[in-house]
Amino acid sequence: MKVVVNDNCIACGACESVCDSVFSIEDKAVVNEANVAGNEDCVKEAADCCPVNAIEVE
């Protein structure tokens, strides 16, 4: 699974609150690639809850 945070990100923290093992907030959301495997369900949930659709999951 590939996870990308696009430039729509407003650093609201929704993704981090849903899946803090993968997402952290700096200037915008940052993906911890090493933790994506095994956390696919919460990554998808974080993408679904993003208010600006900034998380792209492939």
Secondary structure as the mmCIF struct_conf table of DSSP 4:
data_model
#
loop_
_struct_conf.conf_type_id
_struct_conf.id
_struct_conf.beg_label_comp_id
_struct_conf.beg_label_asym_id
_struct_conf.beg_label_seq_id
_struct_conf.end_label_comp_id
_struct_conf.end_label_asym_id
_struct_conf.end_label_seq_id
STRN STRN1 VAL A 3 VAL A 5
TURN_TY1_P TURN_TY1_P1 ASP A 7 ASN A 8
BEND BEND1 GLY A 13 GLY A 13
HELX_RH_AL_P HELX_RH_AL_P1 ALA A 14 VAL A 18
TURN_TY1_P TURN_TY1_P2 ASP A 20 VAL A 22
STRN STRN2 PHE A 23 ILE A 25
BEND BEND2 GLU A 26 LYS A 28
STRN STRN3 ALA A 29 VAL A 31
HELX_RH_3T_P HELX_RH_3T_P1 GLU A 33 ASN A 35
TURN_TY1_P TURN_TY1_P3 VAL A 36 GLY A 38
HELX_RH_AL_P HELX_RH_AL_P2 GLU A 40 CYS A 49
TURN_TY1_P TURN_TY1_P4 PRO A 51 VAL A 52
STRN STRN4 ILE A 55 VAL A 57
#
